[in-house]
Amino acid sequence: MNRRDAIRNVAILMGTALSASTLAALEGCKSKPATLTLQTPETKALLAEIAETIIPETTSPGAKAANVQDFIVLMINDCYDEKAQKEFEAGLNKVNDESKKKFSGKDFMEITPEQRTELLTAIDKERVDYNKAKKKDDPTHYFQYMKELTLLGYFTSEPGATKALRYIKVPAKYEGCVPYKKGDKAWA
């Protein structure tokens, strides 16, 4: 089984689906080192804050507690083709540019959590609008990668699987019909 199939299978098991464009961007492991600047501490900090805005800490740990930023860097560098890598890297710069436009010259790291949510919600709305209009060359496509990799990294991490989802370390038996109550966590 190759990495692309493994990721798709994990997504299906988690009850989610990766977009076709994300699956198309997955290329398999590369033997050459990454040429992008995603390994810098500043970029990892930015990714951590974006991921934490997408999955904040509540009664369960957030994306930062799961080190989702390290997962995102690994996946982008090792599994995405060069075009998708560059699009993702440019997207990180766009997040800061949009933040500066909207919040008096402040980059993403300087704005409040509420402003971060507002900004990412606006970017996501723009992405959804492009998809509805079926326009080509979506300038916010990078955000789809960010969201999907954040979710995949979080729910396959120990904190995500054991704290955010219901988890039984050693399941006893299969029960095909378990009653669901509104507000129950999904199973890991």
C-alpha positions, 0 to 999 in steps of 0.5 A: 500500500502506498502513502496516498492509499493509506491516507485515504483509508485513514480519512475514510475510517475517520468518517471524513473525506479528502478532496480530490485536489488534495489526493491529486497533490499527494505524490508519495515520499521523495528522496530529495530534501525539501527546498521550502522554508516550512522548517523555520521556527517562525513558519512552524509557529504560524502553522501552529497558530492557524491550526489552533484557530481551526481546532482550538483547545476546549474541553479537549486539547487543541491542535497545538497540543497535538503538534499538528504543525510538525505533521503539516510540515512533514506531509507538505514536504514529503508527500505533496508535489512541488506545485502544491508545496509552492502553493501552500507556502505562498498561501501562508504568506497570503494569510499574513498579507490578508491580516495586515490589510484587515487589521492595521498592518498587524500580521497573523501572529499579532492579532487576537484569537477572535480576529484570527477566527474572523480572518480564517472564516473570511478566507474559507468563505472566499474558498467556498464561494469560488468552489460554488461558482466553479471558477478555475485557479482558486486563489484560496486553494491553499486553505483547503490543504491547511484545513484538511491537514490540520484535521488529519494530523489532529485526529490521528494524533494521540491527543486527538484520538484519545481525548477528542474522540471516544477511545477504548484502549483494548476493545472488548467486543464488537457491538453493532448497534450502540445508541447515540446521544446528541453531543456524544463524541465520535469513536477513534 
